[in-house]
Each structure stands twice: as structure tokens, then as C-alpha cells.
């Protein structure tokens, strides 16, 4: 399952969708990395990015991939995507991969040690690991979003202009198209493939709300969906498989668990709040909820996938970015950085570091370790250890 305030940055983009019908502009940032809302991938080389790691870890990472940079990490490597292409650095800061190409709105996601970079509104798609480009695709339509699962299979969602509201193409691990779905009703926002490569969930907007369409046991001859989950009057902004059949759906006022064969339940509801951001990993969910009204008052809460609340604290600062890894949560507030555990016990940042004003987002790299990044710098911040 793969931490770049999905409503802040993502909702700013997602809500630019003009549902009324003349123009559709869907800008989904799956990036992982540092925008709360993406699921954080777990590095298969456990511990290489940790506060107490014995390997040589750089304190600063130099990326030159152009503007609008986004980041992801896996297997002890950090990948950056920007307007000039993609670049991967290892833990010591040495470049291991570069692929140069133009993008106007770059985005990146990661799962299972593989990265997927794509150009929102453009045509470029790249799948790569720490040292090789695995797949290079030029879409024949404008890309809305893309996703990748733990096995390296991936989905590309594009706009269509001839009677359809969007199309999803599923590619296998070697970049071969194996399944395609076009919808005539509702604009497609995103699509996810289950961990076993068999099931597909598609999120789209309808005139009355949001819909998740499930195709189970996908094959080339499958045309009709197996199950549809409708949320009339609601806006689902993200989905992800948490098992081979069950999908977590994040809406602006609730979290839902939706089964691919039918049935759903609300994990938690926050209709009395305004969703400011979220981040999800394999261990827990973190939600940033604003109070309705003026200012940044609200609360930060962590919970399990069954709705059990782990921690909850009041906040009075803006959260610019939030990210998580295993049992660690890192946030960038307008007054600085802070580390938390999954029960929301707070830990200060160790030593001198990049100022909060210079950073635009954070990316969790390990327990108590994160990358603080902007268009001009990418440096490590560490959690201060208890004495």
C-alpha cells in the first residue's frame, strides 16, 4: 500500500473538476510522498532509512529535475519527478538513474520498490526502479491519473472526447496492456488494481455524487462491472485496496470500507469538520480535521482500519504537509516540523534543520526520519531521541 494534504493540494486540484459539464480538469497528485493522502510504501530494505542507520546517509539530496518537484522513496532510494524528467538518488545521495523528458504537471507514485511517474494533462508515463526504466509509454489521450500496485502492474486513466467520460487501461509488469474499461457516465478520477492483479476499482464522479465501480476477476472478455457503490451527494477523493477485495474510500466527510462483492460500512465520520488532509500506511490512518469557521483550529487523529482511535489532539496551526511510515507521523506546520508516534505523542526535531518557511512538503523515509523538500532544497530531518 502506498504519504505526497490531499485535500489541500490534491483537493485544490481535484475540486477544479467542473462537474457541470463543459470542461473537465482532473488533477490528481498520487505522490506519494509528501502529500497526505497517498499511501506510504514500505521499503523492502527495512532500516536503511532510519534515524540510527549505520549506512552512509546523506543529509542533503541534490535534484535537478526542473520545477514542480514531487518525491517518493523505496528500497533505500529517493526518486524525484519534475518538469524535466525523473531522477533517483541512493541513500548516500549518489545518482543511480536519470531519464529526461518534458512534463507540465509531474506526479509520482510508488509501490513494491517500483516508481510510476506521469504527466497530469499530458501523455508521458514512466515506470522505473532505482536503476532502470522498466516501461516508457506515451498515452494517446490526456492523462488524468495513474496508479501502481505491489507487483508492478499499473493503471493509466485518461480523458476521452468521443462519447466517453474517461478510460482506464491496465498494464502488466512488463508494460503490456491487458485490460481496458471506458465509461459513458461519470468522469473517471482514479483507478486501483488489487494486490493480486485480479480486481479493478474505478472512482468516478456522477451528476449526483461519487461512484466506485468494481470489476472482479478481470479478463479481456469482461465488459460489465460486478458491483457498484454509489455515494449520492458525497465526494470521494481517493480509493485504495487494503486487501484483494476491500477498498478504503476517503470522502470529504467520512471514511468507508467498501467490499468488491457488495456491502460497505463507515469506518469513521467527520461531517462536523472540514477535511484538511490525511495520510495512510499499512499500520494506521491519520486525519487532519479543521473546525468549521475562521482560522486553523481543529484536531489531528490517528485510527486503525476498523475505526479504533489511537490518538487525538487539538491543533491551532495550519498543516502544510503530513506523511507517515510504519508507526511514525511527520507533519509540516506553518510554525515548523514535528514528529509523532501513532498515538500522537509528540517528539521534537533534532538539531538545526531547514526552516519551515523553506519547505513545501515532507516525505517519511523511516521511523523518525523524513525528507523536507521544496523546489530548491531536499534535506533530512530527524526526530530527537528520548534521553
C-alpha positions in Angstrom: 0.0 0.0 0.0 1.5 3.1 -1.0 2.3 9.6 2.2 2.7 13.3 -1.1 -2.7 17.1 2.5 -4.6 15.5 -0.2 -7.2 18.0 0.2 -5.1 20.9 0.4 -3.0 20.3 -2.6 -5.0 17.4 -4.1 -8.4 18.8 -3.4 -7.4 22.1 -4.8 -6.7 20.2 -8.0 -9.5 17.6 -7.7 -12.1 20.2 -7.0 -11.1 22.0 -10.1 -13.2 19.4 -11.8 -16.1 21.2 -13.4 -18.8 18.6 -12.9 -21.4 20.9 -14.6 -20.2 19.6 -17.8 -18.5 21.7 -20.3 -14.9 21.2 -19.3 -13.3 18.5 -17.1 -9.9 19.2 -15.5 -8.9 16.5 -13.1 -5.6 16.9 -11.5 -4.8 14.1 -9.1 -1.4 14.1 -7.3 -0.6 10.3 -6.2 2.6 11.2 -5.0 3.4 9.9 -2.8 5.3 11.1 -1.0 4.6 14.1 0.8 1.0 14.9 0.1 -1.1 13.4 2.9 -3.5 11.1 1.2 -1.2 8.9 -0.7 -0.4 5.6 0.9 3.2 5.2 2.1 5.1 2.3 0.6 7.2 0.2 3.0 10.8 -0.1 1.8 11.7 -3.7 1.3 15.2 -3.0 2.7 13.9 -2.3 6.2 16.0 0.1 8.2 18.2 1.6 5.5 16.4 4.9 6.1 16.3 5.1 9.9 17.4 7.6 12.4 20.1 5.1 13.8 21.1 3.5 10.5 24.8 2.7 10.2 24.9 3.1 6.4 26.2 6.4 5.0 23.1 8.6 4.6 23.4 12.0 3.0 22.0 15.0 4.9 21.1 16.8 1.7 20.0 15.5 -1.7 20.6 17.4 -4.8 17.9 17.0 -7.5 17.8 18.9 -10.8 14.6 17.7 -12.5 13.1 21.1 -13.0 10.1 22.7 -11.4 7.1 21.3 -9.5 9.1 18.5 -8.0 7.4 15.6 -6.3 9.2 12.8 -4.4 8.8 9.1 -3.5 11.1 6.5 -1.9 11.7 2.8 -1.8 14.5 0.3 -1.2 16.8 2.9 0.2 16.4 5.3 -2.8 14.6 8.6 -3.3 13.0 9.4 -6.6 12.1 12.9 -7.8 10.0 13.9 -10.7 9.8 17.4 -12.2 9.2 19.3 -15.4 12.4 17.9 -16.9 12.0 14.2 -16.1 12.9 11.8 -13.3 16.0 11.2 -11.2 16.8 8.6 -8.5 19.4 9.0 -5.7 20.6 6.3 -3.3 20.8 6.8 0.5 24.3 8.4 0.2 23.0 10.9 -2.4 24.6 9.4 -5.5 22.5 9.4 -8.7 21.5 5.9 -9.9 19.1 6.8 -12.6 18.1 9.7 -14.8 15.6 9.9 -17.6 15.0 13.3 -19.2 11.7 14.3 -20.8 9.2 17.2 -20.6 6.2 17.3 -18.3 3.9 20.1 -17.5 2.3 18.7 -14.2 4.5 15.9 -12.9 3.3 13.3 -10.4 4.8 10.2 -9.0 3.6 7.1 -7.0 5.5 4.1 -5.6 4.7 0.5 -4.6 6.8 -2.6 -4.1 10.0 -0.9 -5.0 8.8 0.5 -8.3 8.0 4.1 -9.2 5.5 5.4 -11.7 5.8 8.9 -13.0 3.2 10.6 -15.2 2.2 14.0 -16.6 -1.2 15.1 -15.5 -2.9 16.6 -18.5 -0.1 15.3 -20.7 0.9 12.0 -22.2 4.1 10.8 -20.6 4.3 7.7 -18.4 7.4 6.1 -17.0 7.8 3.0 -14.7 11.2 2.6 -13.2 13.1 1.2 -10.2 16.3 2.5 -8.6 18.4 1.9 -11.7 16.4 1.1 -14.8 13.4 2.4 -16.7 11.1 -0.6 -17.0 8.3 0.9 -19.1 8.0 4.1 -21.2 4.6 5.0 -22.6 3.1 7.9 -24.5 -0.6 7.9 -23.9 -3.0 8.6 -26.8 -5.1 10.8 -24.5 -4.7 13.4 -21.7 -3.7 11.6 -18.5 -5.9 12.2 -15.5 -4.1 10.0 -13.0 -2.2 6.7 -12.7 -1.5 4.1 -10.0 0.7 1.0 -9.5 0.4 -2.0 -7.2 3.0 -4.1 -5.3 3.6 -6.4 -8.3 4.4 -3.6 -10.7 1.1 -3.8 -12.6 -0.3 -0.3 -13.2 -3.3 1.6 -14.4 -3.4 4.8 -16.5 -6.6 6.9 -16.6 -7.1 9.3 -19.5 -9.7 11.6 -20.8 -11.7 10.8 -23.9 -13.6 13.1 -26.1 -15.8 10.8 -28.2 -18.8 10.0 -26.1 -16.9 8.6 -23.1 -16.1 10.3 -19.8 -12.7 8.5 -19.5 -10.9 5.2 -19.9 -8.8 3.0 -17.7 -6.0 0.8 -19.2 -4.4 -1.9 -17.0 -0.8 -2.8 -17.8 1.1 -5.8 -16.6 4.6 -5.8 -15.1 6.3 -5.7 -18.5 4.2 -2.8 -19.7 1.7 -4.8 -21.9 -1.9 -3.6 -21.9 -4.1 -6.4 -20.6 -7.5 -4.8 -19.9 -9.4 -1.6 -20.8 -12.6 0.0 -19.5 -14.4 3.0 -20.9 -17.2 4.7 -19.1 -20.0 6.7 -20.7 -21.4 8.1 -17.4 -19.4 9.9 -14.8 -15.9 11.3 -15.1 -13.2 8.9 -14.0 -10.9 10.3 -11.3 -8.7 7.3 -10.4 -8.4 3.5 -10.6 -6.7 1.0 -8.4 -5.7 -2.6 -9.1 -5.8 -5.2 -6.3 -2.5 -6.6 -4.9 -3.2 -10.0 -6.7 -3.7 -8.2 -10.1 -7.2 -9.6 -10.4 -9.6 -6.9 -9.4 -10.1 -3.4 -10.5 -11.8 -0.5 -8.7 -12.7 2.7 -10.6 -13.6 6.0 -8.9 -15.7 8.4 -10.9 -17.9 11.5 -10.4 -21.5 11.3 -11.4 -24.1 14.1 -11.7 -25.5 13.0 -8.3 -22.2 12.3 -6.4 -19.4 9.7 -6.4 -19.3 6.1 -7.5 -16.9 3.2 -7.2 -17.2 0.5 -9.9 -15.7 -2.9 -9.3 -14.5 -5.4 -11.9 -13.6 -8.7 -10.2 -11.5 -11.3 -11.9 -10.7 -9.0 -14.8 -10.0 -10.5 -18.2 -10.2 -9.4 -21.8 -13.8 -10.5 -22.2 -15.2 -8.8 -19.2 -17.5 -5.9 -20.0 -19.9 -5.5 -17.2 -19.0 -4.5 -13.6 -19.5 -6.9 -10.7 -20.6 -4.3 -8.2 -21.2 -0.6 -7.9 -21.0 1.5 -4.8 -22.8 4.9 -5.1 -22.5 7.8 -2.7 -25.2 10.3 -3.6 -24.4 13.8 -2.7 -20.9 12.9 -1.5 -17.4 13.5 -2.9 -15.0 10.6 -2.7 -11.5 11.9 -3.3 -9.4 8.8 -3.1 -9.6 5.0 -3.0 -7.1 2.2 -2.3 -7.2 -1.6 -1.9 -6.5 -2.7 1.7 -6.9 -6.4 0.7 -7.6 -8.2 -2.6 -11.3 -7.4 -2.3 -11.8 -4.5 0.1 -11.3 -0.8 -0.8 -10.8 2.1 1.6 -12.7 5.1 0.3 -11.9 8.6 1.5 -14.6 11.2 1.2 -14.8 14.8 2.3 -16.9 13.7 5.4 -16.3 10.0 6.1 -14.0 7.0 5.6 -15.7 4.0 4.1 -14.7 0.3 3.8 -16.3 -1.0 0.6 -16.3 -4.7 -0.4 -15.8 -5.6 -4.0 -18.6 -8.1 -3.9 -21.1 -5.8 -2.1 -21.5 -4.3 1.3 -20.0 -1.2 2.9 -19.6 0.4 6.3 -18.4 3.7 7.6 -15.1 3.5 9.5 -15.4 7.0 10.9 -17.4 10.1 10.2 -16.3 13.7 10.5 -19.2 15.6 8.9 -18.9 18.2 11.7 -15.4 19.0 10.5 -13.6 20.0 7.3 -11.1 17.6 6.0 -7.7 19.3 5.7 -5.5 16.4 4.9 -4.7 12.7 5.5 -2.0 10.1 5.2 -2.3 6.3 5.3 0.1 3.5 5.6 -0.2 -0.2 6.4 -0.4 0.4 10.1 -2.7 3.4 10.7 -4.7 6.3 9.2 -4.0 9.9 10.2 -6.6 12.6 9.6 -6.3 16.4 9.9 -9.7 17.9 10.5 -10.4 21.6 10.7 -13.2 23.2 12.7 -15.8 25.0 10.5 -15.0 28.7 10.9 -12.1 31.1 10.6 -8.5 30.1 11.4 -6.7 26.8 11.7 -8.3 25.3 14.8 -9.1 21.7 14.6 -7.7 18.3 15.5 -5.3 15.6 14.4 -6.4 12.0 14.9 -5.0 8.6 14.2 -7.0 5.4 13.9 -6.9 1.8 12.8 -8.8 0.4 9.8 -11.6 -0.8 12.0 -12.2 2.7 13.3 -10.4 2.3 16.7 -9.0 5.6 17.6 -5.3 5.5 18.6 -4.8 9.2 19.4 -6.4 12.6 19.1 -5.0 16.1 19.8 -6.2 19.7 19.3 -4.4 21.9 16.8 -4.4 25.6 16.2 -1.8 25.8 13.3 -2.0 25.2 9.6 -0.7 21.8 8.5 1.0 22.2 5.1 2.0 18.6 4.6 1.8 15.3 6.5 3.4 11.9 5.9 3.7 8.6 7.7 5.9 5.5 7.9 5.0 2.4 10.0 4.3 3.9 13.5 5.7 7.3 12.8 3.9 10.5 11.6 5.7 13.7 10.5 3.9 17.0 9.8 5.0 20.3 8.5 3.1 23.1 10.2 3.3 26.8 9.5 5.4 27.1 12.6 7.8 24.2 11.9 8.2 20.4 11.8 7.0 17.9 14.4 7.3 14.1 14.8 4.6 11.9 16.4 4.1 8.3 17.0 0.9 6.5 16.1 -0.7 7.5 19.4 0.2 11.2 18.8 2.9 11.5 21.4 5.0 14.4 20.0 8.8 14.4 19.6 10.8 17.5 18.7 13.1 17.7 15.7 16.8 17.1 16.4 19.3 19.8 15.8 19.4 22.6 13.2 17.4 21.9 10.0 15.7 23.5 7.1 13.3 26.2 8.2 9.6 25.5 7.7 9.3 28.6 5.5 11.7 27.0 3.0 9.9 23.7 2.7 6.7 22.8 0.9 6.2 19.2 1.9 7.7 16.3 3.9 8.3 12.7 2.9 8.6 10.0 5.6 11.7 7.8 4.9 11.8 5.8 8.1 11.0 5.8 11.8 11.7 9.3 12.9 13.4 10.3 9.6 11.9 12.4 6.8 12.8 14.5 3.8 12.0 18.2 3.9 11.7 19.4 0.4 11.0 22.4 -1.8 11.9 23.4 -5.3 15.3 24.5 -4.0 16.3 22.0 -1.3 15.8 18.5 -0.1 17.3 17.8 3.3 16.9 15.2 6.0 15.2 16.0 9.3 15.4 13.6 12.3 13.3 13.0 15.4 15.1 13.8 18.6 15.5 10.6 20.6 14.3 10.3 24.2 17.0 10.7 26.8 
